[in-house]
Amino acid sequence: MVRTMIVATLAAGLASAPAMAAEQYWVARDAVSKQCEVVPKKPDGTLVIDLAKKKFASEGEARKAMEAMTDCKK
C-alpha cells in the first residue's frame, strides 16, 4: 500500500515537471526592427537575439532586466 502511494506520488511529480519548466522568459531583440521584448521561448539567435544570455523565472523579472539594458533604451 505504501509502495503504491510512493509510486503514484512520484509519477504525479514527474508529470507536472514539464509544466513547471515552461515558466521561463528571455529578453530578446528583433534583428530587423531592433525592438526589445520579453519572449516565452528561447530566441533562435538569427531573427530574434538573446540579449541577457540568461532565462528569467517570471515575466516581471525579465521586464525589469530589459529596462536596465542599454541596448533596449530608446
LINHURA-V491370 format. One record per residue. N is the residue number from 0. RES is the residue in one small letter. PSI is psi as a letter, one per 30 degrees, with the letter a starting at -180 (NA if undefined). NEAR is the number of other C-alpha atoms within 10 Angstrom. D_LAST is the distance of its C-alpha to the last C-alpha in whole Angstrom. Layout:
BEGIN
[[N/RES/PSI/NEAR/D_LAST] [N/RES/PSI/NEAR/D_LAST]]
END
This chain:
BEGIN
[[0/m/e/5/63] [1/v/e/7/60] [2/r/e/8/59] [3/t/e/9/58] [4/m/e/10/56] [5/i/e/11/54] [6/v/e/11/54] [7/a/e/12/53] [8/t/e/12/50] [9/l/e/11/49] [10/a/e/11/49] [11/a/e/11/46] [12/g/e/11/44] [13/l/e/11/44] [14/a/e/11/43] [15/s/f/10/40] [16/a/e/10/39] [17/p/e/10/37] [18/a/e/9/35] [19/m/e/9/34] [20/a/f/9/32] [21/a/f/11/30] [22/e/i/14/28] [23/q/k/17/25] [24/y/l/22/22] [25/w/l/28/19] [26/v/k/31/16] [27/a/l/27/15] [28/r/k/23/13] [29/d/k/16/14] [30/a/f/13/16] [31/v/e/9/16] [32/s/f/8/13] [33/k/g/13/10] [34/q/k/14/9] [35/c/k/22/10] [36/e/l/17/13] [37/v/k/19/16] [38/v/k/18/19] [39/p/f/16/23] [40/k/l/14/24] [41/k/k/17/24] [42/p/k/19/22] [43/d/f/10/24] [44/g/f/13/22] [45/t/d/10/22] [46/l/e/13/20] [47/v/k/20/18] [48/i/k/19/18] [49/d/j/21/18] [50/l/e/18/15] [51/a/f/14/17] [52/k/g/11/21] [53/k/l/12/22] [54/k/l/18/23] [55/f/k/18/23] [56/a/f/13/25] [57/s/l/13/24] [58/e/e/17/21] [59/g/e/12/20] [60/e/e/15/20] [61/a/e/23/17] [62/r/e/17/15] [63/k/e/11/15] [64/a/e/16/15] [65/m/e/22/12] [66/e/f/13/10] [67/a/f/11/11] [68/m/k/13/10] [69/t/e/8/9] [70/d/f/13/8] [71/c/f/17/6] [72/k/k/10/4] [73/k/NA/5/0]]
END
